């Protein structure tokens, strides 16, 4: 009853084609941004920042990147962890080589370097697709992890093989290093999330996004009607890798502070982001956020309930978490292949027609 477009008139094509054409959606969107920027920074603490909010924001960026490649362009990728590692190590080399440059430019530069690497590993998509492309990107995952482990230059010849983020500031506020406040880490990640989501939303609604979706739905027919498969696939790999590189740079510099590539960016990281996209919904920016939130909050919830509340052993709780996630993936693939985003769309349609049945 309250969620309808009745009386919400449009007087121009610009108004009619905006991202949120229904006024209630726009109000909700601005309300979420107001809470995110105006309230949460003042109430967030270290536990919520490190356990839930910051990883959610970083994984949301990675999920958006993978969703552009897999959900919008139909190119299967299992190398997300490797591309996150490229972003992390590129950010580390930039931070140590150019200490006077802002960390914001280091993160963006790391994304650009990852985009270049992603295009290189995306070239096989011009000849292969489906299972074979998944195997090719999986090979990229193992190759990149091996490269960062075996070439000492990437970790500045450290004896431990780890990379550690030096302290860097934005407007004289530390956002990396051991003395970083929770709200500072949260805000810098939030700024990048909003920028990435805005860019992704506009790209997917424009000519570039339509070419991606045409390749996804039927690549031969898309080429016949004038879509350039080389341009479409390479731009999808570039944009996807750019976002994933940003997430990897933030994951290393802001969230963890110190990483070892095999542990932080192994194959499990690639599958985790892929599960976020599957559960959230392929081909949906909102689904990327929903899937990231679900798979970040679920382990914390299970740990607090099973370990903290019921005194279960940690290893049993961890195995149960894997079983629950696996079961949910099977359920979503069978019952609702479009994930949480489709459930949200159905809910909104029911609200628009409530109280009348349909």
C-alpha positions as CSV (number, residue, x, y, z in Angstrom):
1,X,0.0,0.0,0.0
2,X,2.8,2.4,0.9
3,X,5.2,1.0,-1.7
4,X,3.7,2.0,-5.0
5,X,4.5,4.3,-7.9
6,X,0.9,5.7,-8.0
7,X,1.2,9.5,-8.1
8,X,4.9,9.4,-8.6
9,X,4.9,11.2,-12.0
10,X,7.9,11.6,-14.3
11,X,8.3,14.7,-16.5
12,X,11.5,13.8,-18.4
13,X,13.3,10.8,-19.8
14,X,16.1,11.4,-17.3
15,X,13.6,10.9,-14.4
16,X,12.1,7.9,-16.0
17,X,15.4,6.1,-16.5
18,X,17.0,6.8,-13.1
19,X,18.3,4.0,-11.1
20,X,15.5,4.1,-8.5
21,X,12.4,5.3,-10.4
22,X,10.1,4.8,-7.4
23,X,10.3,7.5,-4.8
24,X,10.2,5.1,-1.9
25,X,13.3,3.3,-3.2
26,X,15.2,6.6,-3.5
27,X,14.2,7.6,0.1
28,X,15.3,4.2,1.4
29,X,18.6,4.5,-0.5
30,X,19.4,7.9,0.8
31,X,18.4,6.8,4.3
32,X,20.8,3.9,4.2
33,X,23.6,6.2,3.1
34,X,22.8,8.7,5.8
35,X,22.9,5.9,8.5
36,X,26.1,4.5,7.0
37,X,28.0,7.8,6.9
38,X,26.3,9.7,9.7
39,X,25.6,7.2,12.5
40,X,27.6,4.0,12.3
41,X,31.1,5.7,12.5
42,X,30.1,7.1,15.9
43,X,28.9,3.8,17.4
44,X,31.1,1.2,15.8
45,X,33.7,-0.6,17.9
46,X,36.7,-2.8,17.2
47,X,34.8,-6.1,17.4
48,X,32.0,-5.1,15.0
49,X,34.5,-3.5,12.6
50,X,36.9,-6.5,12.5
51,X,34.3,-9.3,12.7
52,X,31.5,-8.1,10.6
53,X,31.4,-4.6,9.0
54,X,34.8,-4.2,7.4
55,X,35.0,-7.7,5.9
56,X,31.5,-7.3,4.6
57,X,32.4,-4.1,2.8
58,X,35.5,-5.6,1.3
59,X,33.9,-8.9,0.2
60,X,31.0,-6.8,-1.3
61,X,33.5,-5.2,-3.6
62,X,35.0,-8.5,-4.6
63,X,31.5,-10.0,-5.1
64,X,30.5,-7.1,-7.3
65,X,33.6,-7.6,-9.4
66,X,33.0,-11.3,-9.8
67,X,29.3,-10.7,-10.5
68,X,30.2,-8.4,-13.4
69,X,32.3,-11.1,-15.0
70,X,30.2,-14.2,-14.2
71,X,26.7,-12.8,-13.6
72,X,26.5,-10.1,-16.3
73,X,29.0,-11.4,-18.9
74,X,28.7,-15.2,-18.3
75,X,32.4,-15.8,-18.0
76,X,33.1,-18.4,-15.3
77,X,36.0,-17.5,-13.1
78,X,37.7,-19.4,-10.2
79,X,40.6,-17.1,-9.9
80,X,39.2,-14.4,-7.6
81,X,41.6,-15.2,-4.8
82,X,44.6,-14.9,-7.1
83,X,43.4,-11.5,-8.4
84,X,42.9,-10.3,-4.8
85,X,46.5,-11.3,-4.2
86,X,47.6,-9.2,-7.1
87,X,45.8,-6.3,-5.7
88,X,47.3,-6.9,-2.2
89,X,50.9,-7.2,-3.4
90,X,50.6,-4.3,-5.9
91,X,49.3,-2.1,-3.1
92,X,52.2,-3.2,-0.9
93,X,54.8,-2.5,-3.5
94,X,53.2,0.9,-4.2
95,X,53.0,1.8,-0.5
96,X,56.7,0.9,0.1
97,X,58.0,2.5,-3.2
98,X,56.0,5.7,-3.0
99,X,55.5,6.4,0.8
100,X,54.5,10.1,0.2
101,X,51.5,9.2,-2.1
102,X,48.1,8.8,-0.5
103,X,46.9,5.3,0.2
104,X,43.8,6.1,-1.8
105,X,45.9,6.3,-5.0
106,X,47.8,3.2,-4.0
107,X,44.5,1.2,-3.8
108,X,43.3,2.6,-7.1
109,X,46.7,1.8,-8.7
110,X,46.6,-1.7,-7.3
111,X,43.1,-2.1,-9.0
112,X,44.5,-0.8,-12.3
113,X,47.5,-3.3,-12.1
114,X,45.0,-6.1,-11.3
115,X,42.9,-5.1,-14.3
116,X,45.9,-5.5,-16.6
117,X,46.6,-8.9,-15.2
118,X,43.0,-9.9,-15.4
119,X,42.9,-9.0,-19.1
120,X,46.0,-11.2,-19.7
121,X,44.4,-14.2,-18.1
122,X,41.0,-13.3,-19.8
123,X,42.4,-13.8,-23.3
124,X,41.6,-17.5,-23.3
125,X,37.9,-16.6,-23.0
126,X,38.0,-15.6,-26.7
127,X,38.5,-19.2,-27.6
128,X,37.1,-21.2,-24.7
129,X,34.2,-20.9,-22.4
130,X,32.3,-22.8,-19.7
131,X,34.2,-25.5,-17.9
132,X,37.4,-25.0,-19.8
133,X,37.4,-21.3,-19.0
134,X,36.8,-22.1,-15.3
135,X,39.9,-24.4,-15.4
136,X,42.0,-21.7,-17.1
137,X,41.1,-19.2,-14.4
138,X,41.7,-21.8,-11.7
139,X,45.2,-22.3,-13.2
140,X,45.7,-18.5,-12.9
141,X,44.8,-18.8,-9.2
142,X,47.5,-21.4,-8.5
143,X,50.0,-19.6,-10.7
144,X,49.6,-16.3,-9.1
145,X,49.9,-17.7,-5.5
146,X,53.0,-19.7,-6.6
147,X,54.5,-16.5,-8.1
148,X,54.1,-14.4,-5.0
149,X,55.5,-17.2,-2.9
150,X,58.5,-17.9,-5.0
151,X,59.7,-14.4,-6.1
152,X,61.2,-12.6,-3.1
153,X,60.9,-9.2,-4.9
154,X,57.2,-9.1,-4.3
155,X,57.6,-9.3,-0.5
156,X,60.7,-7.1,-0.5
157,X,63.0,-10.0,0.4
158,X,61.5,-10.5,3.8
159,X,62.7,-13.5,5.7
160,X,59.2,-14.5,6.8
161,X,57.7,-14.1,3.4
162,X,54.9,-12.0,4.8
163,X,54.0,-8.5,3.7
164,X,53.0,-5.9,6.3
165,X,51.2,-2.6,5.6
166,X,53.0,0.5,6.9
167,X,51.0,3.2,8.6
168,X,49.4,5.6,6.1
169,X,46.9,8.4,6.7
170,X,44.1,10.1,5.0
171,X,43.5,13.8,6.1
172,X,46.0,13.0,8.9
173,X,43.9,10.1,10.1
174,X,45.6,6.7,10.2
175,X,43.7,4.1,8.0
176,X,46.5,1.4,8.0
177,X,48.9,0.2,10.6
178,X,48.5,-0.9,14.2
179,X,47.1,2.4,15.5
180,X,44.1,2.6,13.2
181,X,40.7,3.3,14.8
182,X,37.7,1.1,13.9
183,X,35.7,4.0,12.4
184,X,38.6,5.1,10.2
185,X,38.9,1.6,8.7
186,X,35.2,1.4,8.2
187,X,34.9,4.8,6.5
188,X,37.6,4.3,4.0
189,X,36.1,0.9,3.0
190,X,32.7,2.5,2.8
191,X,33.8,5.2,0.5
192,X,35.3,2.6,-1.9
193,X,32.2,0.4,-1.7
194,X,29.9,3.3,-2.6
195,X,32.1,4.4,-5.5
196,X,32.4,0.8,-6.8
197,X,28.7,0.2,-6.5
198,X,27.9,3.4,-8.3
199,X,30.3,2.7,-11.1
200,X,29.1,-0.9,-11.5
201,X,25.4,0.1,-11.5
202,X,25.9,2.7,-14.2
203,X,28.1,0.4,-16.3
204,X,25.6,-2.5,-16.2
205,X,22.7,-0.2,-17.1
206,X,24.5,1.3,-20.1
207,X,25.8,0.2,-23.5
208,X,28.7,-1.7,-22.0
209,X,26.4,-3.7,-19.6
210,X,24.0,-4.5,-22.4
211,X,26.9,-5.9,-24.5
212,X,28.0,-8.0,-21.5
213,X,24.5,-9.4,-21.1
214,X,24.2,-10.1,-24.8
215,X,27.4,-12.2,-24.7
216,X,26.1,-14.0,-21.6
217,X,22.8,-14.9,-23.1
218,X,24.0,-16.0,-26.6
219,X,27.4,-15.0,-27.8
220,X,26.9,-16.0,-31.4
221,X,23.7,-14.0,-31.8
222,X,25.3,-11.1,-30.0
223,X,28.2,-11.0,-32.5
224,X,25.7,-11.2,-35.4
225,X,23.8,-8.1,-34.2
226,X,27.1,-6.1,-33.9
227,X,28.4,-6.8,-30.4
228,X,32.2,-7.1,-30.5
229,X,33.0,-10.2,-28.4
230,X,36.7,-9.2,-27.9
231,X,35.7,-5.8,-26.5
232,X,32.9,-7.1,-24.4
233,X,34.8,-9.9,-22.8
234,X,38.0,-7.9,-22.2
235,X,36.2,-5.0,-20.7
236,X,34.3,-7.4,-18.4
237,X,37.6,-9.0,-17.3
238,X,39.2,-5.6,-16.9
239,X,36.4,-4.0,-14.8
240,X,35.9,-7.2,-12.8
241,X,39.6,-7.5,-12.0
242,X,39.8,-3.8,-11.2
243,X,37.2,-4.1,-8.5
244,X,38.7,-7.4,-7.2
245,X,42.1,-5.8,-7.0
246,X,40.7,-2.9,-4.9
247,X,39.1,-5.5,-2.6
248,X,42.4,-7.3,-2.3
249,X,44.3,-4.1,-1.6
250,X,41.8,-3.1,1.2
251,X,41.8,-6.7,2.6
252,X,45.6,-6.5,3.0
253,X,46.2,-2.9,4.0
254,X,43.1,-1.9,6.0
255,X,41.6,-5.2,7.3
256,X,44.5,-7.6,8.0
257,X,47.6,-5.4,8.0
258,X,49.9,-8.4,7.3
259,X,49.3,-11.4,5.1
260,X,50.9,-14.5,3.7
261,X,49.6,-15.2,0.2
262,X,49.0,-18.9,0.6
263,X,46.8,-18.5,3.7
264,X,45.0,-15.2,2.8
265,X,44.4,-15.7,-0.9
266,X,44.2,-19.4,-1.5
267,X,41.6,-21.3,-3.5
268,X,39.2,-21.1,-0.5
269,X,39.0,-17.3,-1.1
270,X,37.9,-17.8,-4.7
271,X,35.2,-20.3,-3.7
272,X,34.0,-18.0,-0.9
273,X,33.4,-15.1,-3.2
274,X,31.8,-17.3,-5.8
275,X,29.4,-18.7,-3.1
276,X,28.5,-15.1,-2.2
277,X,27.6,-14.4,-5.8
278,X,25.5,-17.6,-6.1
279,X,23.6,-17.1,-2.9
280,X,23.2,-13.4,-3.4
281,X,22.1,-13.7,-7.0
282,X,23.9,-13.7,-10.4
283,X,23.5,-10.5,-12.4
284,X,22.5,-8.3,-9.5
285,X,24.5,-5.6,-7.7
286,X,22.2,-5.9,-4.7
287,X,22.7,-9.6,-4.8
288,X,26.5,-9.1,-4.3
289,X,25.8,-7.1,-1.1
290,X,23.2,-9.7,0.1
291,X,25.5,-12.6,-0.5
292,X,28.5,-10.9,1.1
293,X,26.4,-10.0,4.2
294,X,25.0,-13.5,4.4
295,X,28.3,-15.3,4.3
296,X,30.1,-12.8,6.6
297,X,27.3,-12.8,9.3
298,X,26.6,-16.5,9.2
299,X,30.0,-17.7,10.6
300,X,29.9,-15.0,13.3
301,X,26.3,-16.0,14.2
302,X,27.1,-19.7,14.3
303,X,30.3,-19.1,16.4
304,X,28.4,-17.0,18.9
305,X,25.5,-19.4,19.2
306,X,27.3,-22.7,19.1
307,X,30.7,-21.9,20.7
308,X,29.7,-19.0,22.9
309,X,26.2,-20.1,23.8
310,X,26.2,-23.9,23.7
311,X,29.9,-24.5,24.4
312,X,30.5,-26.5,21.3
313,X,34.1,-27.3,20.2
314,X,35.4,-24.8,17.7
315,X,36.3,-27.4,15.1
316,X,32.8,-29.0,15.2
317,X,31.2,-25.5,14.8
318,X,33.6,-24.8,11.8
319,X,32.6,-28.1,10.1
320,X,28.9,-27.4,10.7
321,X,29.4,-24.0,9.1
322,X,30.8,-25.7,5.9
323,X,27.8,-28.1,5.9
324,X,25.3,-25.2,6.3
325,X,26.9,-23.1,3.5
326,X,27.1,-26.2,1.2
327,X,23.5,-27.0,1.9
328,X,22.3,-23.5,1.3
329,X,24.1,-23.4,-2.1
330,X,22.4,-26.6,-3.2
331,X,19.0,-25.2,-2.0
332,X,19.5,-21.9,-3.8
333,X,20.6,-23.6,-7.0
334,X,17.5,-25.9,-7.0
335,X,14.8,-23.7,-5.5
336,X,15.9,-20.2,-6.4
337,X,18.8,-20.0,-8.9
338,X,18.6,-16.2,-8.8
339,X,19.4,-16.0,-5.1
340,X,18.5,-13.6,-2.5
341,X,18.1,-10.8,-5.0
342,X,15.2,-12.5,-6.6
343,X,13.6,-13.1,-3.2
344,X,13.9,-9.4,-2.6
345,X,12.3,-8.6,-6.0
346,X,9.4,-10.9,-5.3
347,X,8.9,-9.3,-1.9
348,X,8.8,-5.8,-3.4
349,X,6.3,-6.9,-6.0
350,X,4.1,-8.3,-3.2
351,X,4.4,-5.1,-1.3
352,X,3.4,-3.1,-4.3
353,X,0.1,-5.1,-4.7
354,X,-0.7,-5.6,-1.0
355,X,-3.4,-6.1,0.3
356,X,-4.7,-7.4,-3.0
357,X,-3.7,-11.1,-3.8
358,X,-2.0,-12.1,-7.0
